[in-house]
Amino acid sequence: MRERDYYRQTHAPAGTDEFCLEHDVSVAYETHIQRWISTLIDNPRSLSQEDFLQFIHHMEFQKLRVPTEHDRAKERIRQFAEALHMDQPDFPRGRVGDFFKVQIHDTYRFNFMKDLSEAGTYRRLFYRMVWDVCRADDRGLFVTTDNPVIVLNPCFPPPLSPPVNLAGSMVLYPLTPSWCLQLRHPEVIQQPQLHPMMVVPDMPVHTDQIEIRHGIPLSKDDVDTVNFSLALSAKRFVAASDTEPLKKLQIELAQNIKGQLCITQ
């Protein structure tokens, strides 16, 4: 699953490698990711603090780098520009589209990734959450998509993406066809009755203090729910190691409006 030249920076100065982001990602993450995932599945506590930190950076980047995240960011910019113009008292109401055009250059998505990554927007929240390394039962298989790290919340049905700092928000990241990483806030685990829209406090948590629960079983129905949420949150591509979950998703997606996905094995 790859969008050709998606990370090419055509705006780069002359003499600069336009594919430098892909090369840097390959060195920093992709050469290590299989080892990190295998360790998380086999014995997560044996993962060194440095590797754990790098994996959290990888997971944050997987969240930030995808087309769906950039689409949401651009839409927020467009809405802000419209609201700004509509707030002007001498601006004609109801005819925004006739008077100005919002143009967002491709450089924006790279600046967006850079700014949020430097701020650690997602990392700080991943640190404070409880990590469940979940295993599908023998009948279930996880899919993956071009938006592999998703956030779910009962108040935000997919494909809406809720803020991670809400008590009811849960992060999902399929690791393999049989294993999925699930992150939840400790408050809602201890008090399930908490309102899912409650904002959780910021906590200075380090990698050696993260609570990891290994081998949490997920039923076939649970796996199907995860897969459906992933498919609804995807932009174009869904992939799996077997045709069975893909056929099920094709039927389910046909009953919804999202029928334009490319589903591949």
C-alpha positions as CSV (number, residue, x, y, z in Angstrom):
1,M,0.0,0.0,0.0
2,R,1.7,3.1,-1.2
3,E,0.8,6.4,-2.8
4,R,3.5,7.1,-5.3
5,D,5.5,10.2,-4.5
6,Y,3.2,11.2,-1.6
7,Y,6.2,12.3,0.5
8,R,8.1,14.0,-2.3
9,Q,8.8,17.6,-1.3
10,T,8.7,19.3,-4.7
11,H,9.1,22.7,-2.9
12,A,12.6,21.7,-1.6
13,P,15.4,24.1,-2.5
14,A,17.5,23.2,-5.5
15,G,20.1,20.6,-4.7
16,T,18.0,19.1,-1.8
17,D,16.8,15.5,-2.0
18,E,13.1,15.8,-2.5
19,F,12.6,12.3,-1.0
20,C,14.6,13.1,2.2
21,L,11.7,12.4,4.4
22,E,11.2,8.8,3.1
23,H,14.9,8.2,3.5
24,D,15.1,9.5,7.0
25,V,12.0,7.5,8.0
26,S,13.6,4.4,6.6
27,V,16.7,4.8,8.7
28,A,15.0,5.9,11.9
29,Y,12.0,3.5,12.0
30,E,11.5,1.1,9.2
31,T,14.8,-0.8,9.7
32,H,13.8,-1.4,13.3
33,I,10.0,-1.7,13.3
34,Q,9.8,-5.5,12.8
35,R,12.1,-6.1,15.8
36,W,10.1,-3.6,18.0
37,I,6.8,-5.3,17.1
38,S,8.1,-8.8,17.7
39,T,9.4,-7.7,21.1
40,L,6.1,-6.1,22.0
41,I,4.3,-9.3,21.1
42,D,6.8,-11.8,22.7
43,N,8.0,-9.9,25.8
44,P,7.2,-6.2,25.9
45,R,9.1,-5.5,29.1
46,S,12.4,-6.6,27.4
47,L,12.1,-3.6,25.0
48,S,14.8,-1.1,26.0
49,Q,13.8,2.4,27.0
50,E,15.5,3.8,23.9
51,D,13.6,1.4,21.6
52,F,10.4,2.1,23.5
53,L,10.9,5.8,22.9
54,Q,11.6,5.2,19.3
55,F,8.5,3.1,18.9
56,I,6.4,5.8,20.4
57,H,7.9,8.3,17.9
58,H,7.1,5.8,15.1
59,M,3.5,5.4,16.2
60,E,3.1,9.2,16.5
61,F,4.5,9.6,13.0
62,Q,2.2,6.9,11.7
63,K,-0.7,8.9,13.0
64,L,0.6,12.2,11.6
65,R,1.9,11.1,8.2
66,V,-1.3,9.8,6.6
67,P,-3.5,11.5,4.0
68,T,-6.6,11.5,6.2
69,E,-4.8,13.4,9.0
70,H,-3.6,16.0,6.5
71,D,-7.1,16.3,5.0
72,R,-8.5,17.0,8.5
73,A,-5.8,19.6,9.1
74,K,-6.5,21.4,5.8
75,E,-10.2,21.3,6.5
76,R,-9.6,23.0,9.9
77,I,-7.6,25.7,8.1
78,R,-10.4,26.2,5.5
79,Q,-13.0,26.5,8.3
80,F,-10.9,29.0,10.2
81,A,-10.4,31.2,7.1
82,E,-14.2,31.1,6.4
83,A,-15.0,32.0,10.0
84,L,-12.4,34.8,10.0
85,H,-14.0,36.4,6.9
86,M,-17.5,35.9,8.2
87,D,-16.6,37.6,11.4
88,Q,-15.9,40.9,9.5
89,P,-18.9,43.1,10.0
90,D,-18.7,44.6,6.5
91,F,-18.4,41.1,4.8
92,P,-21.6,40.0,3.0
93,R,-23.2,37.1,4.8
94,G,-23.9,33.8,3.0
95,R,-21.7,34.4,0.0
96,V,-18.3,33.3,1.2
97,G,-17.4,31.2,-1.8
98,D,-18.0,34.1,-4.2
99,F,-15.5,36.4,-2.6
100,F,-12.4,34.6,-1.6
101,K,-10.5,31.4,-2.2
102,V,-8.6,29.4,0.4
103,Q,-5.5,27.9,-1.2
104,I,-3.3,25.6,0.9
105,H,0.0,24.7,-0.6
106,D,1.5,21.2,-0.4
107,T,4.2,22.6,2.0
108,Y,1.5,22.8,4.7
109,R,1.3,19.1,5.3
110,F,5.0,18.8,5.9
111,N,5.0,21.8,8.2
112,F,2.0,20.3,10.0
113,M,3.9,17.0,10.6
114,K,7.0,18.9,11.7
115,D,5.2,21.2,14.2
116,L,3.0,18.5,15.8
117,S,6.0,16.1,16.0
118,E,8.2,18.7,17.6
119,A,5.5,19.6,20.1
120,G,5.0,15.9,21.0
121,T,1.2,16.4,20.7
122,Y,0.4,12.7,20.6
123,R,3.5,11.3,22.3
124,R,2.7,13.0,25.7
125,L,-0.7,11.3,25.6
126,F,0.6,7.9,24.5
127,Y,3.0,7.9,27.5
128,R,0.1,8.3,30.1
129,M,-2.1,5.6,28.6
130,V,-2.4,1.9,29.5
131,W,-1.0,-0.3,26.7
132,D,-2.9,-3.5,26.0
133,V,-1.2,-5.9,23.6
134,C,-4.2,-7.7,22.4
135,R,-4.4,-11.1,20.6
136,A,-7.2,-12.1,18.2
137,D,-8.8,-15.5,18.8
138,D,-8.1,-18.2,16.2
139,R,-11.0,-17.1,14.0
140,G,-10.1,-13.4,13.8
141,L,-7.6,-11.6,11.6
142,F,-6.8,-7.9,11.8
143,V,-6.6,-5.8,8.7
144,T,-4.5,-2.7,8.2
145,T,-5.1,0.4,6.1
146,D,-3.5,3.6,4.9
147,N,-4.5,5.1,8.2
148,P,-3.1,2.4,10.6
149,V,-3.2,4.3,13.9
150,I,-6.8,5.4,14.7
151,V,-8.5,7.0,17.7
152,L,-12.0,6.0,18.7
153,N,-14.5,7.5,21.1
154,P,-18.2,6.7,21.6
155,C,-19.1,10.3,21.0
156,F,-17.2,10.4,17.6
157,P,-18.4,7.6,15.2
158,P,-15.8,6.8,12.5
159,P,-14.5,8.3,10.3
160,L,-14.5,11.2,12.8
161,S,-11.3,11.3,14.7
162,P,-11.6,12.5,18.3
163,P,-8.9,14.2,20.4
164,V,-6.7,11.7,22.2
165,N,-7.0,13.7,25.5
166,L,-10.6,12.7,26.1
167,A,-11.3,10.0,28.7
168,G,-13.2,7.8,26.3
169,S,-10.7,8.0,23.5
170,M,-8.9,4.8,22.6
171,V,-5.9,4.4,20.2
172,L,-5.8,1.3,18.0
173,Y,-2.8,0.1,16.0
174,P,-2.8,-3.4,14.4
175,L,0.7,-4.8,14.7
176,T,0.2,-8.1,12.8
177,P,-2.8,-10.1,11.5
178,S,-3.1,-11.6,15.0
179,W,-2.0,-8.8,17.3
180,C,-3.3,-5.3,17.9
181,L,-2.1,-2.5,20.2
182,Q,-4.8,-0.8,22.2
183,L,-4.2,2.3,24.3
184,R,-6.7,3.6,26.9
185,H,-6.6,6.2,29.6
186,P,-6.2,4.8,33.2
187,E,-9.1,7.0,34.4
188,V,-11.7,5.3,32.3
189,I,-10.3,1.8,33.1
190,Q,-10.6,2.6,36.8
191,Q,-13.9,4.4,36.4
192,P,-15.8,3.1,33.3
193,Q,-18.7,5.5,34.1
194,L,-16.7,8.6,33.3
195,H,-18.1,10.7,30.5
196,P,-16.1,9.9,27.3
197,M,-15.8,13.7,26.6
198,M,-14.1,14.5,29.9
199,V,-10.6,16.0,29.3
200,V,-7.9,14.1,31.0
201,P,-5.1,16.0,32.8
202,D,-1.6,16.1,31.4
203,M,0.8,13.8,33.2
204,P,4.6,13.7,33.0
205,V,5.0,10.0,32.4
206,H,8.2,8.2,31.3
207,T,8.6,5.1,29.3
208,D,9.6,3.0,32.3
209,Q,6.3,3.9,34.0
210,I,4.0,2.9,31.2
211,E,1.6,0.1,32.2
212,I,1.7,-2.7,29.7
213,R,-0.9,-5.6,29.8
214,H,0.1,-8.4,27.5
215,G,-2.0,-11.1,25.8
216,I,-5.4,-9.4,26.3
217,P,-7.8,-11.7,24.3
218,L,-10.2,-10.2,21.7
219,S,-13.1,-12.2,20.4
220,K,-14.0,-12.6,16.7
221,D,-16.7,-9.9,17.1
222,D,-14.2,-7.6,18.8
223,V,-11.8,-8.1,15.9
224,D,-14.5,-7.4,13.3
225,T,-15.4,-4.2,15.1
226,V,-11.8,-3.1,15.1
227,N,-11.5,-3.9,11.4
228,F,-14.7,-2.0,10.5
229,S,-13.5,1.1,12.4
230,L,-10.2,0.9,10.6
231,A,-11.9,0.6,7.2
232,L,-14.2,3.5,7.9
233,S,-11.2,5.6,8.9
234,A,-9.1,4.7,5.8
235,K,-8.8,7.0,2.9
236,R,-8.2,4.6,0.0
237,F,-6.6,1.3,1.0
238,V,-7.5,-1.7,3.2
239,A,-5.2,-4.8,3.2
240,A,-5.2,-8.1,5.0
241,S,-3.3,-11.4,5.0
242,D,-6.4,-13.4,4.0
243,T,-9.5,-12.8,2.0
244,E,-12.0,-13.6,4.7
245,P,-11.9,-10.3,6.6
246,L,-11.8,-8.4,3.3
247,K,-14.9,-10.1,2.0
248,K,-16.7,-9.3,5.2
249,L,-15.6,-5.6,5.0
250,Q,-16.8,-5.4,1.4
251,I,-20.3,-6.4,2.4
252,E,-20.3,-4.1,5.5
253,L,-18.9,-1.1,3.5
254,A,-21.4,-1.6,0.7
255,Q,-24.1,-1.0,3.2
256,N,-22.4,2.3,4.2
257,I,-21.4,5.2,2.0
258,K,-17.7,4.3,1.9
259,G,-17.5,2.1,-1.1
260,Q,-14.5,3.7,-2.9
261,L,-11.8,1.9,-0.9
262,C,-9.3,-0.4,-2.7
263,I,-9.3,-3.7,-0.7
264,T,-6.3,-5.9,-1.3
265,Q,-4.8,-9.1,0.1
